[in-house]
Amino acid sequence: MIMQVYDRTGDFADVGIQWNERISLSKLDTLLHHTDIVDVRDFPYHLTIEDGRVTKIVQQYIP
C-alpha cells in the first residue's frame, strides 16, 4: 500500500504530503475508520491486479 497524504498523528498540523510512503494493509484499515482530520476514502486509488489478485494499491494525490 502506497500513500501520499493521510492523518499520521491525529494532529492537523502534521498532515502533509510524503510521496509514496508505504503502509501496511492493517494501517489502511485503521485509516478507513478514522476520518476526523483526513478522510482517505475521498481519494482515488490505482490498483495493480495480477492473476486476479490485487498486488499493489497506490493512493492518488489530489490537490
C-alpha distances in whole Angstrom, upper triangle without the diagonal:
4,7,10,12,13,15,15,18,20,22,22,23,20,18,17,15,13,12,9,8,6,5,6,7,10,9,8,11,13,12,13,16,17,18,21,20,17,16,13,14,16,14,13,10,10,10,11,13,15,18,17,14,10,9,6,5,6,8,12,14,17,20
4,7,10,11,14,14,17,19,21,21,21,18,16,15,12,10,8,5,5,5,6,9,10,13,11,10,13,15,13,14,18,18,18,21,19,16,16,12,14,15,12,12,9,10,11,12,15,17,20,20,17,13,11,8,6,5,6,9,11,15,17
4,6,7,11,11,15,16,18,17,18,15,12,11,9,8,7,5,5,6,7,10,11,13,11,9,13,14,11,13,16,15,15,18,16,12,13,9,12,13,10,11,9,11,12,14,18,20,24,23,20,16,15,11,9,6,5,8,8,12,14
4,7,11,11,15,16,17,15,16,13,10,8,6,5,5,6,6,9,10,14,15,17,14,12,16,16,13,15,18,17,16,18,15,12,13,10,13,13,10,11,11,12,15,17,20,23,26,25,23,19,18,14,11,8,6,7,6,9,11
4,7,9,12,13,13,12,13,10,7,6,5,6,8,9,9,11,11,14,15,17,13,12,15,14,11,13,16,14,13,14,11,8,10,8,12,11,9,12,12,15,17,20,23,26,29,28,25,21,20,17,14,11,8,9,7,9,10
4,6,9,10,11,10,12,9,6,7,8,9,11,12,10,12,11,13,14,14,11,10,12,11,8,10,12,10,10,11,8,6,8,7,10,11,10,13,13,16,18,21,24,27,30,28,25,21,21,18,15,13,10,12,10,12,13
4,6,6,7,7,10,7,6,8,10,11,14,15,13,14,12,15,15,15,11,11,13,11,8,11,11,9,8,9,6,6,8,9,12,13,13,16,17,20,21,24,27,30,32,31,28,24,24,21,18,16,14,15,14,15,16
4,6,8,9,10,7,7,9,11,10,13,14,11,12,11,13,15,14,10,11,13,11,9,13,13,11,12,12,10,10,12,12,15,16,16,19,18,21,22,25,27,30,33,31,28,24,24,21,18,17,15,17,16,18,18
4,5,8,9,7,8,11,13,14,17,18,15,16,14,16,18,16,12,14,16,12,11,15,14,11,12,12,10,11,14,14,18,19,19,22,22,25,26,28,31,33,36,35,31,28,27,24,22,21,19,21,19,21,21
4,7,9,8,8,12,15,16,19,20,17,18,16,18,19,17,14,15,16,12,11,14,13,9,10,8,7,9,12,14,17,18,18,22,22,25,27,30,32,35,37,36,32,29,29,26,23,22,19,21,19,20,20
4,5,6,7,11,14,16,19,21,18,20,19,21,22,21,17,18,19,16,14,17,16,12,12,10,8,10,14,15,19,19,20,23,24,27,29,32,34,37,40,38,35,31,31,28,25,23,21,22,20,20,19
4,5,5,9,12,15,18,20,18,20,19,22,23,22,18,18,20,17,14,17,17,13,12,9,6,8,12,14,17,17,17,21,22,26,28,31,34,37,40,38,35,31,31,28,24,22,19,20,17,17,16
4,6,8,12,14,17,20,18,21,20,23,25,24,20,20,22,20,17,20,20,16,15,13,10,12,15,17,20,19,20,23,24,27,29,32,35,38,41,40,37,33,32,29,26,24,21,21,18,18,17
4,6,10,11,15,17,15,17,17,20,21,21,17,18,20,17,15,18,19,15,15,14,10,11,15,15,19,19,18,22,22,25,27,29,32,35,38,37,34,30,29,26,23,21,18,19,17,18,17
4,7,9,12,15,13,16,15,18,20,20,16,16,18,16,13,16,17,14,13,12,8,8,12,12,16,15,15,18,19,21,24,26,29,32,36,34,31,27,27,23,20,18,15,16,13,14,13
4,6,9,12,12,15,15,19,20,21,17,17,20,18,15,17,19,17,15,15,12,10,13,13,17,16,14,17,18,20,23,25,28,31,35,33,31,27,26,22,19,17,14,14,11,12,11
4,6,9,9,13,14,18,19,20,17,16,20,19,16,18,20,18,17,17,14,12,14,13,16,15,13,15,16,17,20,22,26,28,32,31,28,24,23,20,17,14,11,11,8,11,10
4,6,6,10,12,15,18,19,16,15,19,18,16,18,21,19,19,19,16,14,16,14,18,17,15,17,16,17,19,21,24,27,30,30,27,23,21,18,16,13,11,12,10,13,13
4,6,9,12,16,17,20,17,16,20,20,17,19,22,21,20,22,19,16,17,15,18,18,14,15,14,15,17,18,22,24,28,27,25,21,19,16,14,11,10,10,9,12,13
4,6,9,13,15,17,15,14,18,18,16,18,21,21,20,22,20,17,18,15,17,18,14,14,12,13,14,15,19,21,24,24,21,18,16,12,11,8,8,10,10,14,15
4,7,10,13,15,12,12,16,16,14,17,19,18,19,21,18,16,17,14,17,18,15,16,14,15,16,17,20,22,25,25,22,18,16,13,12,10,10,12,12,16,17
4,7,10,12,10,10,14,15,13,16,19,18,19,22,20,17,18,15,17,19,16,16,14,14,15,15,18,20,23,22,19,16,13,11,10,9,10,13,14,18,20
4,7,8,6,7,10,11,10,13,15,15,17,19,18,16,16,13,16,18,16,16,14,15,15,16,18,20,23,22,19,15,14,11,10,10,11,14,16,19,21
4,5,5,6,9,10,11,13,15,16,18,20,20,18,17,14,16,19,17,18,15,16,15,16,18,19,21,20,17,14,13,11,11,12,13,17,18,21,24
4,5,5,6,9,10,11,13,14,16,20,20,17,16,13,14,17,16,16,14,15,13,15,16,18,20,18,14,12,11,11,10,12,13,16,18,21,24
4,5,5,6,9,10,11,13,15,18,19,17,16,14,15,19,18,19,17,18,17,19,19,21,23,21,18,15,15,14,13,15,15,19,21,23,26
4,5,5,6,9,10,11,13,16,16,14,14,12,14,17,16,17,16,18,17,19,21,23,25,23,20,17,16,15,13,14,14,17,18,21,23
4,5,5,6,9,10,12,15,15,13,11,9,10,13,13,14,12,14,14,17,18,21,23,21,18,15,15,13,10,11,11,14,16,18,20
4,5,5,7,9,11,15,16,14,12,10,11,14,15,16,14,17,16,19,19,22,24,21,18,16,16,15,13,14,14,17,19,21,23
4,5,5,6,10,12,13,12,11,10,12,15,16,18,17,19,19,22,23,25,27,25,22,19,20,18,16,16,15,19,19,21,23
4,5,5,7,10,10,9,8,7,9,12,12,15,14,17,18,21,22,25,27,25,22,19,19,17,14,14,13,15,16,17,19
4,6,7,10,12,10,7,6,7,10,11,13,13,16,17,20,21,24,26,24,21,18,19,17,14,15,13,15,16,17,20
4,6,9,11,11,9,9,9,13,14,17,17,20,20,23,25,28,29,27,24,21,22,21,18,18,16,19,19,20,22
4,6,8,8,7,9,10,13,14,17,18,21,22,25,27,30,32,29,26,23,24,22,19,19,17,19,19,19,21
4,6,5,4,7,8,10,12,16,17,20,22,25,27,30,33,30,27,24,25,23,19,19,16,17,17,17,18
4,6,7,10,12,13,15,19,20,24,25,29,31,34,36,34,31,28,29,26,23,22,19,20,19,18,19
4,7,10,12,12,14,17,19,23,25,28,30,33,36,34,31,28,28,25,22,20,17,18,16,16,16
4,6,9,9,10,14,15,19,21,24,27,30,33,31,28,24,25,22,18,17,13,14,12,12,13
4,5,6,8,12,13,17,19,22,25,28,30,28,26,22,23,20,17,16,12,13,13,13,14
4,5,6,9,10,13,15,19,21,24,27,25,22,19,19,17,13,12,9,10,10,11,13
4,6,8,9,13,15,18,20,24,26,23,21,18,19,17,13,13,10,11,12,12,15
4,7,10,13,16,19,22,25,28,25,23,20,21,19,15,14,10,10,10,9,12
4,7,10,13,16,19,23,25,23,21,18,19,16,12,10,7,6,7,7,10
4,7,10,13,16,20,22,20,19,15,17,14,10,9,6,6,8,8,12
4,6,10,13,16,19,17,15,12,13,10,6,5,4,6,9,11,15
4,7,10,13,16,15,14,10,11,8,6,5,6,7,11,13,17
4,6,10,13,11,10,7,8,6,5,7,9,11,14,17,20
4,7,10,10,8,6,6,5,7,9,12,13,17,20,23
4,7,6,5,4,6,7,9,12,15,17,20,23,26
4,5,5,6,6,9,12,15,18,20,24,26,30
4,6,8,9,13,15,18,21,23,27,29,33
4,7,9,12,14,17,20,22,26,28,32
4,6,9,11,15,18,20,24,26,30
4,6,7,11,14,16,20,23,26
4,7,10,14,16,20,23,26
4,7,10,13,16,19,22
4,7,10,13,16,19
4,6,9,13,16
4,6,9,13
4,6,10
4,6
4
